[in-house]
Amino acid sequence: MKKVIAYLKDESGQTSTEYILLVAVVAMIVFKFKTTAGSKLDGLTQAVFGKADKMVDGIQTE
């Protein structure tokens, strides 16, 4: 019984456990907003390359 109590009071691995939990929370946030960020990034790249295509088409027709 004393060994169990001593094990529960031991805090040597507490910091690494906190870091693991923090990484898990960050990973969950990334997976949750992955589709939202992906669609916004896709929209942004389509807008930029759409403007670039129009500029190139304007140069070729002149």
mmCIF file as Biopython writes it, N, C-alpha, C and O atoms, coordinates in Angstrom:
data_model
#
loop_
_atom_site.group_PDB
_atom_site.id
_atom_site.type_symbol
_atom_site.label_atom_id
_atom_site.label_alt_id
_atom_site.label_comp_id
_atom_site.label_asym_id
_atom_site.label_entity_id
_atom_site.label_seq_id
_atom_site.pdbx_PDB_ins_code
_atom_site.Cartn_x
_atom_site.Cartn_y
_atom_site.Cartn_z
_atom_site.occupancy
_atom_site.B_iso_or_equiv
_atom_site.auth_seq_id
_atom_site.auth_asym_id
_atom_site.pdbx_PDB_model_num
ATOM 1   N N  . MET A ? 1  ? 0.820   -1.190 0.000   1.0 0.0 1  A 1 
ATOM 2   C CA . MET A ? 1  ? 0.000   0.000  0.000   1.0 0.0 1  A 1 
ATOM 3   C C  . MET A ? 1  ? 0.871   1.264  0.000   1.0 0.0 1  A 1 
ATOM 4   O O  . MET A ? 1  ? 0.529   2.263  -0.633  1.0 0.0 1  A 1 
ATOM 5   N N  . LYS A ? 2  ? 1.985   1.206  0.709   1.0 0.0 2  A 1 
ATOM 6   C CA . LYS A ? 2  ? 2.876   2.362  0.767   1.0 0.0 2  A 1 
ATOM 7   C C  . LYS A ? 2  ? 3.471   2.659  -0.606  1.0 0.0 2  A 1 
ATOM 8   O O  . LYS A ? 2  ? 3.697   3.817  -0.958  1.0 0.0 2  A 1 
ATOM 9   N N  . LYS A ? 3  ? 3.724   1.602  -1.378  1.0 0.0 3  A 1 
ATOM 10  C CA . LYS A ? 3  ? 4.280   1.801  -2.715  1.0 0.0 3  A 1 
ATOM 11  C C  . LYS A ? 3  ? 3.268   2.483  -3.635  1.0 0.0 3  A 1 
ATOM 12  O O  . LYS A ? 3  ? 3.641   3.315  -4.463  1.0 0.0 3  A 1 
ATOM 13  N N  . VAL A ? 4  ? 2.004   2.137  -3.493  1.0 0.0 4  A 1 
ATOM 14  C CA . VAL A ? 4  ? 0.961   2.750  -4.315  1.0 0.0 4  A 1 
ATOM 15  C C  . VAL A ? 4  ? 0.831   4.231  -3.978  1.0 0.0 4  A 1 
ATOM 16  O O  . VAL A ? 4  ? 0.731   5.069  -4.874  1.0 0.0 4  A 1 
ATOM 17  N N  . ILE A ? 5  ? 0.832   4.551  -2.696  1.0 0.0 5  A 1 
ATOM 18  C CA . ILE A ? 5  ? 0.728   5.946  -2.265  1.0 0.0 5  A 1 
ATOM 19  C C  . ILE A ? 5  ? 1.955   6.735  -2.724  1.0 0.0 5  A 1 
ATOM 20  O O  . ILE A ? 5  ? 1.835   7.877  -3.167  1.0 0.0 5  A 1 
ATOM 21  N N  . ALA A ? 6  ? 3.115   6.130  -2.616  1.0 0.0 6  A 1 
ATOM 22  C CA . ALA A ? 6  ? 4.341   6.794  -3.067  1.0 0.0 6  A 1 
ATOM 23  C C  . ALA A ? 6  ? 4.301   7.023  -4.577  1.0 0.0 6  A 1 
ATOM 24  O O  . ALA A ? 6  ? 4.762   8.057  -5.059  1.0 0.0 6  A 1 
ATOM 25  N N  . TYR A ? 7  ? 3.755   6.067  -5.323  1.0 0.0 7  A 1 
ATOM 26  C CA . TYR A ? 7  ? 3.640   6.201  -6.773  1.0 0.0 7  A 1 
ATOM 27  C C  . TYR A ? 7  ? 2.686   7.343  -7.138  1.0 0.0 7  A 1 
ATOM 28  O O  . TYR A ? 7  ? 2.955   8.110  -8.063  1.0 0.0 7  A 1 
ATOM 29  N N  . LEU A ? 8  ? 1.574   7.450  -6.410  1.0 0.0 8  A 1 
ATOM 30  C CA . LEU A ? 8  ? 0.606   8.504  -6.689  1.0 0.0 8  A 1 
ATOM 31  C C  . LEU A ? 8  ? 1.146   9.891  -6.341  1.0 0.0 8  A 1 
ATOM 32  O O  . LEU A ? 8  ? 0.759   10.881 -6.962  1.0 0.0 8  A 1 
ATOM 33  N N  . LYS A ? 9  ? 2.022   9.967  -5.369  1.0 0.0 9  A 1 
ATOM 34  C CA . LYS A ? 9  ? 2.597   11.248 -4.964  1.0 0.0 9  A 1 
ATOM 35  C C  . LYS A ? 9  ? 3.787   11.655 -5.832  1.0 0.0 9  A 1 
ATOM 36  O O  . LYS A ? 9  ? 4.204   12.813 -5.807  1.0 0.0 9  A 1 
ATOM 37  N N  . ASP A ? 10 ? 4.326   10.726 -6.587  1.0 0.0 10 A 1 
ATOM 38  C CA . ASP A ? 10 ? 5.491   11.008 -7.428  1.0 0.0 10 A 1 
ATOM 39  C C  . ASP A ? 10 ? 5.082   11.935 -8.571  1.0 0.0 10 A 1 
ATOM 40  O O  . ASP A ? 10 ? 4.137   11.635 -9.300  1.0 0.0 10 A 1 
ATOM 41  N N  . GLU A ? 11 ? 5.780   13.054 -8.735  1.0 0.0 11 A 1 
ATOM 42  C CA . GLU A ? 11 ? 5.463   14.038 -9.767  1.0 0.0 11 A 1 
ATOM 43  C C  . GLU A ? 11 ? 6.563   14.151 -10.822 1.0 0.0 11 A 1 
ATOM 44  O O  . GLU A ? 11 ? 6.608   15.144 -11.547 1.0 0.0 11 A 1 
ATOM 45  N N  . SER A ? 12 ? 7.429   13.181 -10.924 1.0 0.0 12 A 1 
ATOM 46  C CA . SER A ? 12 ? 8.568   13.295 -11.842 1.0 0.0 12 A 1 
ATOM 47  C C  . SER A ? 12 ? 8.146   13.298 -13.309 1.0 0.0 12 A 1 
ATOM 48  O O  . SER A ? 12 ? 8.806   13.952 -14.116 1.0 0.0 12 A 1 
ATOM 49  N N  . GLY A ? 13 ? 7.097   12.609 -13.684 1.0 0.0 13 A 1 
ATOM 50  C CA . GLY A ? 13 ? 6.659   12.566 -15.076 1.0 0.0 13 A 1 
ATOM 51  C C  . GLY A ? 13 ? 5.521   13.511 -15.384 1.0 0.0 13 A 1 
ATOM 52  O O  . GLY A ? 13 ? 4.931   13.446 -16.462 1.0 0.0 13 A 1 
ATOM 53  N N  . GLN A ? 14 ? 5.209   14.383 -14.456 1.0 0.0 14 A 1 
ATOM 54  C CA . GLN A ? 14 ? 4.061   15.263 -14.620 1.0 0.0 14 A 1 
ATOM 55  C C  . GLN A ? 14 ? 4.249   16.256 -15.765 1.0 0.0 14 A 1 
ATOM 56  O O  . GLN A ? 14 ? 3.303   16.511 -16.510 1.0 0.0 14 A 1 
ATOM 57  N N  . THR A ? 15 ? 5.422   16.810 -15.920 1.0 0.0 15 A 1 
ATOM 58  C CA . THR A ? 15 ? 5.655   17.804 -16.962 1.0 0.0 15 A 1 
ATOM 59  C C  . THR A ? 15 ? 5.499   17.199 -18.352 1.0 0.0 15 A 1 
ATOM 60  O O  . THR A ? 15 ? 4.893   17.815 -19.229 1.0 0.0 15 A 1 
ATOM 61  N N  . SER A ? 16 ? 6.030   16.022 -18.560 1.0 0.0 16 A 1 
ATOM 62  C CA . SER A ? 16 ? 5.898   15.392 -19.877 1.0 0.0 16 A 1 
ATOM 63  C C  . SER A ? 16 ? 4.443   15.053 -20.170 1.0 0.0 16 A 1 
ATOM 64  O O  . SER A ? 16 ? 4.004   15.142 -21.317 1.0 0.0 16 A 1 
ATOM 65  N N  . THR A ? 17 ? 3.702   14.669 -19.156 1.0 0.0 17 A 1 
ATOM 66  C CA . THR A ? 17 ? 2.281   14.382 -19.345 1.0 0.0 17 A 1 
ATOM 67  C C  . THR A ? 17 ? 1.533   15.648 -19.753 1.0 0.0 17 A 1 
ATOM 68  O O  . THR A ? 17 ? 0.655   15.597 -20.613 1.0 0.0 17 A 1 
ATOM 69  N N  . GLU A ? 18 ? 1.870   16.766 -19.150 1.0 0.0 18 A 1 
ATOM 70  C CA . GLU A ? 18 ? 1.222   18.025 -19.521 1.0 0.0 18 A 1 
ATOM 71  C C  . GLU A ? 18 ? 1.538   18.396 -20.961 1.0 0.0 18 A 1 
ATOM 72  O O  . GLU A ? 18 ? 0.661   18.874 -21.681 1.0 0.0 18 A 1 
ATOM 73  N N  . TYR A ? 19 ? 2.769   18.186 -21.389 1.0 0.0 19 A 1 
ATOM 74  C CA . TYR A ? 19 ? 3.128   18.478 -22.776 1.0 0.0 19 A 1 
ATOM 75  C C  . TYR A ? 19 ? 2.384   17.559 -23.741 1.0 0.0 19 A 1 
ATOM 76  O O  . TYR A ? 19 ? 1.953   17.997 -24.808 1.0 0.0 19 A 1 
ATOM 77  N N  . ILE A ? 20 ? 2.236   16.316 -23.379 1.0 0.0 20 A 1 
ATOM 78  C CA . ILE A ? 20 ? 1.511   15.371 -24.233 1.0 0.0 20 A 1 
ATOM 79  C C  . ILE A ? 20 ? 0.055   15.791 -24.361 1.0 0.0 20 A 1 
ATOM 80  O O  . ILE A ? 20 ? -0.511  15.748 -25.454 1.0 0.0 20 A 1 
ATOM 81  N N  . LEU A ? 21 ? -0.554  16.197 -23.255 1.0 0.0 21 A 1 
ATOM 82  C CA . LEU A ? 21 ? -1.941  16.658 -23.302 1.0 0.0 21 A 1 
ATOM 83  C C  . LEU A ? 21 ? -2.072  17.927 -24.140 1.0 0.0 21 A 1 
ATOM 84  O O  . LEU A ? 21 ? -3.044  18.084 -24.878 1.0 0.0 21 A 1 
ATOM 85  N N  . LEU A ? 22 ? -1.114  18.820 -24.032 1.0 0.0 22 A 1 
ATOM 86  C CA . LEU A ? 22 ? -1.131  20.044 -24.826 1.0 0.0 22 A 1 
ATOM 87  C C  . LEU A ? 22 ? -1.024  19.731 -26.318 1.0 0.0 22 A 1 
ATOM 88  O O  . LEU A ? 22 ? -1.739  20.320 -27.129 1.0 0.0 22 A 1 
ATOM 89  N N  . VAL A ? 23 ? -0.151  18.824 -26.675 1.0 0.0 23 A 1 
ATOM 90  C CA . VAL A ? 23 ? -0.011  18.417 -28.079 1.0 0.0 23 A 1 
ATOM 91  C C  . VAL A ? 23 ? -1.294  17.762 -28.573 1.0 0.0 23 A 1 
ATOM 92  O O  . VAL A ? 23 ? -1.699  17.983 -29.715 1.0 0.0 23 A 1 
ATOM 93  N N  . ALA A ? 24 ? -1.934  16.965 -27.735 1.0 0.0 24 A 1 
ATOM 94  C CA . ALA A ? 24 ? -3.187  16.321 -28.124 1.0 0.0 24 A 1 
ATOM 95  C C  . ALA A ? 24 ? -4.280  17.355 -28.378 1.0 0.0 24 A 1 
ATOM 96  O O  . ALA A ? 24 ? -5.047  17.219 -29.331 1.0 0.0 24 A 1 
ATOM 97  N N  . VAL A ? 25 ? -4.360  18.377 -27.547 1.0 0.0 25 A 1 
ATOM 98  C CA . VAL A ? 25 ? -5.365  19.427 -27.732 1.0 0.0 25 A 1 
ATOM 99  C C  . VAL A ? 25 ? -5.096  20.199 -29.019 1.0 0.0 25 A 1 
ATOM 100 O O  . VAL A ? 25 ? -6.025  20.487 -29.773 1.0 0.0 25 A 1 
ATOM 101 N N  . VAL A ? 26 ? -3.849  20.532 -29.273 1.0 0.0 26 A 1 
ATOM 102 C CA . VAL A ? 26 ? -3.503  21.249 -30.504 1.0 0.0 26 A 1 
ATOM 103 C C  . VAL A ? 26 ? -3.829  20.393 -31.724 1.0 0.0 26 A 1 
ATOM 104 O O  . VAL A ? 26 ? -4.335  20.908 -32.721 1.0 0.0 26 A 1 
ATOM 105 N N  . ALA A ? 27 ? -3.550  19.110 -31.658 1.0 0.0 27 A 1 
ATOM 106 C CA . ALA A ? 27 ? -3.856  18.212 -32.780 1.0 0.0 27 A 1 
ATOM 107 C C  . ALA A ? 27 ? -5.361  18.148 -33.027 1.0 0.0 27 A 1 
ATOM 108 O O  . ALA A ? 27 ? -5.799  18.141 -34.177 1.0 0.0 27 A 1 
ATOM 109 N N  . MET A ? 28 ? -6.148  18.100 -31.963 1.0 0.0 28 A 1 
ATOM 110 C CA . MET A ? 28 ? -7.607  18.070 -32.132 1.0 0.0 28 A 1 
ATOM 111 C C  . MET A ? 28 ? -8.104  19.362 -32.775 1.0 0.0 28 A 1 
ATOM 112 O O  . MET A ? 28 ? -8.997  19.326 -33.622 1.0 0.0 28 A 1 
ATOM 113 N N  . ILE A ? 29 ? -7.539  20.495 -32.385 1.0 0.0 29 A 1 
ATOM 114 C CA . ILE A ? 29 ? -7.945  21.771 -32.977 1.0 0.0 29 A 1 
ATOM 115 C C  . ILE A ? 29 ? -7.585  21.811 -34.461 1.0 0.0 29 A 1 
ATOM 116 O O  . ILE A ? 29 ? -8.380  22.269 -35.282 1.0 0.0 29 A 1 
ATOM 117 N N  . VAL A ? 30 ? -6.401  21.335 -34.802 1.0 0.0 30 A 1 
ATOM 118 C CA . VAL A ? 30 ? -5.982  21.314 -36.208 1.0 0.0 30 A 1 
ATOM 119 C C  . VAL A ? 30 ? -6.900  20.430 -37.032 1.0 0.0 30 A 1 
ATOM 120 O O  . VAL A ? 30 ? -7.314  20.825 -38.122 1.0 0.0 30 A 1 
ATOM 121 N N  . PHE A ? 31 ? -7.227  19.242 -36.539 1.0 0.0 31 A 1 
ATOM 122 C CA . PHE A ? 31 ? -8.104  18.342 -37.290 1.0 0.0 31 A 1 
ATOM 123 C C  . PHE A ? 31 ? -9.515  18.909 -37.404 1.0 0.0 31 A 1 
ATOM 124 O O  . PHE A ? 31 ? -10.188 18.689 -38.411 1.0 0.0 31 A 1 
ATOM 125 N N  . LYS A ? 32 ? -9.968  19.632 -36.389 1.0 0.0 32 A 1 
ATOM 126 C CA . LYS A ? 32 ? -11.318 20.194 -36.428 1.0 0.0 32 A 1 
ATOM 127 C C  . LYS A ? 32 ? -11.437 21.281 -37.489 1.0 0.0 32 A 1 
ATOM 128 O O  . LYS A ? 32 ? -12.431 21.334 -38.213 1.0 0.0 32 A 1 
ATOM 129 N N  . PHE A ? 33 ? -10.438 22.143 -37.587 1.0 0.0 33 A 1 
ATOM 130 C CA . PHE A ? 33 ? -10.523 23.269 -38.504 1.0 0.0 33 A 1 
ATOM 131 C C  . PHE A ? 33 ? -9.776  23.040 -39.812 1.0 0.0 33 A 1 
ATOM 132 O O  . PHE A ? 33 ? -9.566  23.981 -40.578 1.0 0.0 33 A 1 
ATOM 133 N N  . LYS A ? 34 ? -9.375  21.801 -40.072 1.0 0.0 34 A 1 
ATOM 134 C CA . LYS A ? 34 ? -8.625  21.484 -41.287 1.0 0.0 34 A 1 
ATOM 135 C C  . LYS A ? 34 ? -9.448  21.769 -42.541 1.0 0.0 34 A 1 
ATOM 136 O O  . LYS A ? 34 ? -8.934  22.357 -43.492 1.0 0.0 34 A 1 
ATOM 137 N N  . THR A ? 35 ? -10.698 21.368 -42.555 1.0 0.0 35 A 1 
ATOM 138 C CA . THR A ? 35 ? -11.519 21.561 -43.750 1.0 0.0 35 A 1 
ATOM 139 C C  . THR A ? 35 ? -11.843 23.031 -43.966 1.0 0.0 35 A 1 
ATOM 140 O O  . THR A ? 35 ? -11.864 23.503 -45.103 1.0 0.0 35 A 1 
ATOM 141 N N  . THR A ? 36 ? -12.097 23.760 -42.882 1.0 0.0 36 A 1 
ATOM 142 C CA . THR A ? 36 ? -12.393 25.186 -43.006 1.0 0.0 36 A 1 
ATOM 143 C C  . THR A ? 36 ? -11.188 25.937 -43.553 1.0 0.0 36 A 1 
ATOM 144 O O  . THR A ? 36 ? -11.312 26.738 -44.479 1.0 0.0 36 A 1 
ATOM 145 N N  . ALA A ? 37 ? -10.037 25.678 -42.982 1.0 0.0 37 A 1 
ATOM 146 C CA . ALA A ? 37 ? -8.822  26.347 -43.446 1.0 0.0 37 A 1 
ATOM 147 C C  . ALA A ? 37 ? -8.495  25.933 -44.875 1.0 0.0 37 A 1 
ATOM 148 O O  . ALA A ? 37 ? -8.040  26.757 -45.669 1.0 0.0 37 A 1 
ATOM 149 N N  . GLY A ? 38 ? -8.718  24.680 -45.207 1.0 0.0 38 A 1 
ATOM 150 C CA . GLY A ? 38 ? -8.442  24.201 -46.558 1.0 0.0 38 A 1 
ATOM 151 C C  . GLY A ? 38 ? -9.320  24.874 -47.593 1.0 0.0 38 A 1 
ATOM 152 O O  . GLY A ? 38 ? -8.842  25.241 -48.666 1.0 0.0 38 A 1 
ATOM 153 N N  . SER A ? 39 ? -10.595 25.041 -47.286 1.0 0.0 39 A 1 
ATOM 154 C CA . SER A ? 39 ? -11.491 25.682 -48.248 1.0 0.0 39 A 1 
ATOM 155 C C  . SER A ? 39 ? -11.163 27.162 -48.406 1.0 0.0 39 A 1 
ATOM 156 O O  . SER A ? 39 ? -11.237 27.696 -49.513 1.0 0.0 39 A 1 
ATOM 157 N N  . LYS A ? 40 ? -10.801 27.829 -47.313 1.0 0.0 40 A 1 
ATOM 158 C CA . LYS A ? 40 ? -10.425 29.244 -47.420 1.0 0.0 40 A 1 
ATOM 159 C C  . LYS A ? 40 ? -9.124  29.407 -48.200 1.0 0.0 40 A 1 
ATOM 160 O O  . LYS A ? 40 ? -8.989  30.329 -49.005 1.0 0.0 40 A 1 
ATOM 161 N N  . LEU A ? 41 ? -8.178  28.522 -47.964 1.0 0.0 41 A 1 
ATOM 162 C CA . LEU A ? 41 ? -6.917  28.579 -48.695 1.0 0.0 41 A 1 
ATOM 163 C C  . LEU A ? 41 ? -7.136  28.286 -50.172 1.0 0.0 41 A 1 
ATOM 164 O O  . LEU A ? 41 ? -6.506  28.905 -51.030 1.0 0.0 41 A 1 
ATOM 165 N N  . ASP A ? 42 ? -8.019  27.349 -50.472 1.0 0.0 42 A 1 
ATOM 166 C CA . ASP A ? 42 ? -8.335  27.034 -51.861 1.0 0.0 42 A 1 
ATOM 167 C C  . ASP A ? 42 ? -8.982  28.229 -52.549 1.0 0.0 42 A 1 
ATOM 168 O O  . ASP A ? 42 ? -8.652  28.546 -53.692 1.0 0.0 42 A 1 
ATOM 169 N N  . GLY A ? 43 ? -9.898  28.890 -51.858 1.0 0.0 43 A 1 
ATOM 170 C CA . GLY A ? 43 ? -10.530 30.078 -52.427 1.0 0.0 43 A 1 
ATOM 171 C C  . GLY A ? 43 ? -9.531  31.191 -52.687 1.0 0.0 43 A 1 
ATOM 172 O O  . GLY A ? 43 ? -9.607  31.878 -53.706 1.0 0.0 43 A 1 
ATOM 173 N N  . LEU A ? 44 ? -8.606  31.365 -51.774 1.0 0.0 44 A 1 
ATOM 174 C CA . LEU A ? 44 ? -7.579  32.400 -51.930 1.0 0.0 44 A 1 
ATOM 175 C C  . LEU A ? 44 ? -6.672  32.104 -53.119 1.0 0.0 44 A 1 
ATOM 176 O O  . LEU A ? 44 ? -6.379  32.997 -53.915 1.0 0.0 44 A 1 
ATOM 177 N N  . THR A ? 45 ? -6.229  30.860 -53.243 1.0 0.0 45 A 1 
ATOM 178 C CA . THR A ? 45 ? -5.350  30.517 -54.366 1.0 0.0 45 A 1 
ATOM 179 C C  . THR A ? 45 ? -6.092  30.608 -55.696 1.0 0.0 45 A 1 
ATOM 180 O O  . THR A ? 45 ? -5.510  31.023 -56.699 1.0 0.0 45 A 1 
ATOM 181 N N  . GLN A ? 46 ? -7.366  30.226 -55.718 1.0 0.0 46 A 1 
ATOM 182 C CA . GLN A ? 46 ? -8.145  30.344 -56.957 1.0 0.0 46 A 1 
ATOM 183 C C  . GLN A ? 46 ? -8.287  31.803 -57.364 1.0 0.0 46 A 1 
ATOM 184 O O  . GLN A ? 46 ? -8.214  32.128 -58.549 1.0 0.0 46 A 1 
ATOM 185 N N  . ALA A ? 47 ? -8.490  32.684 -56.390 1.0 0.0 47 A 1 
ATOM 186 C CA . ALA A ? 47 ? -8.620  34.109 -56.699 1.0 0.0 47 A 1 
ATOM 187 C C  . ALA A ? 47 ? -7.311  34.670 -57.245 1.0 0.0 47 A 1 
ATOM 188 O O  . ALA A ? 47 ? -7.315  35.416 -58.224 1.0 0.0 47 A 1 
ATOM 189 N N  . VAL A ? 48 ? -6.210  34.319 -56.626 1.0 0.0 48 A 1 
ATOM 190 C CA . VAL A ? 48 ? -4.908  34.835 -57.071 1.0 0.0 48 A 1 
ATOM 191 C C  . VAL A ? 48 ? -4.569  34.314 -58.462 1.0 0.0 48 A 1 
ATOM 192 O O  . VAL A ? 48 ? -4.184  35.089 -59.337 1.0 0.0 48 A 1 
ATOM 193 N N  . PHE A ? 49 ? -4.710  33.008 -58.674 1.0 0.0 49 A 1 
ATOM 194 C CA . PHE A ? 49 ? -4.356  32.454 -59.976 1.0 0.0 49 A 1 
ATOM 195 C C  . PHE A ? 49 ? -5.378  32.823 -61.043 1.0 0.0 49 A 1 
ATOM 196 O O  . PHE A ? 49 ? -5.037  32.873 -62.225 1.0 0.0 49 A 1 
ATOM 197 N N  . GLY A ? 50 ? -6.621  33.081 -60.652 1.0 0.0 50 A 1 
ATOM 198 C CA . GLY A ? 50 ? -7.614  33.564 -61.613 1.0 0.0 50 A 1 
ATOM 199 C C  . GLY A ? 50 ? -7.229  34.933 -62.149 1.0 0.0 50 A 1 
ATOM 200 O O  . GLY A ? 50 ? -7.339  35.193 -63.347 1.0 0.0 50 A 1 
ATOM 201 N N  . LYS A ? 51 ? -6.774  35.815 -61.248 1.0 0.0 51 A 1 
ATOM 202 C CA . LYS A ? 51 ? -6.320  37.138 -61.684 1.0 0.0 51 A 1 
ATOM 203 C C  . LYS A ? 51 ? -5.077  37.025 -62.559 1.0 0.0 51 A 1 
ATOM 204 O O  . LYS A ? 51 ? -4.936  37.757 -63.538 1.0 0.0 51 A 1 
ATOM 205 N N  . ALA A ? 52 ? -4.184  36.116 -62.210 1.0 0.0 52 A 1 
ATOM 206 C CA . ALA A ? 52 ? -2.972  35.930 -63.009 1.0 0.0 52 A 1 
ATOM 207 C C  . ALA A ? 52 ? -3.321  35.416 -64.403 1.0 0.0 52 A 1 
ATOM 208 O O  . ALA A ? 52 ? -2.720  35.845 -65.387 1.0 0.0 52 A 1 
ATOM 209 N N  . ASP A ? 53 ? -4.283  34.503 -64.497 1.0 0.0 53 A 1 
ATOM 210 C CA . ASP A ? 53 ? -4.703  33.998 -65.808 1.0 0.0 53 A 1 
ATOM 211 C C  . ASP A ? 53 ? -5.299  35.111 -66.663 1.0 0.0 53 A 1 
ATOM 212 O O  . ASP A ? 53 ? -5.038  35.178 -67.864 1.0 0.0 53 A 1 
ATOM 213 N N  . LYS A ? 54 ? -6.099  35.983 -66.051 1.0 0.0 54 A 1 
ATOM 214 C CA . LYS A ? 54 ? -6.689  37.101 -66.797 1.0 0.0 54 A 1 
ATOM 215 C C  . LYS A ? 54 ? -5.610  38.050 -67.289 1.0 0.0 54 A 1 
ATOM 216 O O  . LYS A ? 54 ? -5.698  38.571 -68.401 1.0 0.0 54 A 1 
ATOM 217 N N  . MET A ? 55 ? -4.595  38.277 -66.470 1.0 0.0 55 A 1 
ATOM 218 C CA . MET A ? 55 ? -3.501  39.155 -66.888 1.0 0.0 55 A 1 
ATOM 219 C C  . MET A ? 55 ? -2.740  38.549 -68.062 1.0 0.0 55 A 1 
ATOM 220 O O  . MET A ? 55 ? -2.389  39.252 -69.010 1.0 0.0 55 A 1 
ATOM 221 N N  . VAL A ? 56 ? -2.487  37.250 -67.996 1.0 0.0 56 A 1 
ATOM 222 C CA . VAL A ? 56 ? -1.765  36.573 -69.080 1.0 0.0 56 A 1 
ATOM 223 C C  . VAL A ? 56 ? -2.604  36.565 -70.345 1.0 0.0 56 A 1 
ATOM 224 O O  . VAL A ? 56 ? -2.075  36.782 -71.435 1.0 0.0 56 A 1 
ATOM 225 N N  . ASP A ? 57 ? -3.909  36.318 -70.221 1.0 0.0 57 A 1 
ATOM 226 C CA . ASP A ? 57 ? -4.780  36.340 -71.395 1.0 0.0 57 A 1 
ATOM 227 C C  . ASP A ? 57 ? -4.829  37.735 -72.009 1.0 0.0 57 A 1 
ATOM 228 O O  . ASP A ? 57 ? -4.887  37.871 -73.231 1.0 0.0 57 A 1 
ATOM 229 N N  . GLY A ? 58 ? -4.806  38.768 -71.175 1.0 0.0 58 A 1 
ATOM 230 C CA . GLY A ? 58 ? -4.806  40.144 -71.685 1.0 0.0 58 A 1 
ATOM 231 C C  . GLY A ? 58 ? -3.535  40.467 -72.434 1.0 0.0 58 A 1 
ATOM 232 O O  . GLY A ? 58 ? -3.573  41.208 -73.416 1.0 0.0 58 A 1 
ATOM 233 N N  . ILE A ? 59 ? -2.425  39.939 -72.005 1.0 0.0 59 A 1 
ATOM 234 C CA . ILE A ? 59 ? -1.144  40.178 -72.679 1.0 0.0 59 A 1 
ATOM 235 C C  . ILE A ? 59 ? -1.112  39.456 -74.020 1.0 0.0 59 A 1 
ATOM 236 O O  . ILE A ? 59 ? -0.595  40.000 -74.996 1.0 0.0 59 A 1 
ATOM 237 N N  . GLN A ? 60 ? -1.649  38.253 -74.088 1.0 0.0 60 A 1 
ATOM 238 C CA . GLN A ? 60 ? -1.589  37.456 -75.313 1.0 0.0 60 A 1 
ATOM 239 C C  . GLN A ? 60 ? -2.510  38.002 -76.400 1.0 0.0 60 A 1 
ATOM 240 O O  . GLN A ? 60 ? -2.209  37.846 -77.583 1.0 0.0 60 A 1 
ATOM 241 N N  . THR A ? 61 ? -3.619  38.636 -76.036 1.0 0.0 61 A 1 
ATOM 242 C CA . THR A ? 61 ? -4.570  39.103 -77.052 1.0 0.0 61 A 1 
ATOM 243 C C  . THR A ? 61 ? -4.185  40.451 -77.634 1.0 0.0 61 A 1 
ATOM 244 O O  . THR A ? 61 ? -4.693  40.819 -78.693 1.0 0.0 61 A 1 
ATOM 245 N N  . GLU A ? 62 ? -3.316  41.191 -76.987 1.0 0.0 62 A 1 
ATOM 246 C CA . GLU A ? 62 ? -2.949  42.520 -77.494 1.0 0.0 62 A 1 
ATOM 247 C C  . GLU A ? 62 ? -1.943  42.468 -78.591 1.0 0.0 62 A 1 
ATOM 248 O O  . GLU A ? 62 ? -1.543  43.510 -79.111 1.0 0.0 62 A 1 
#
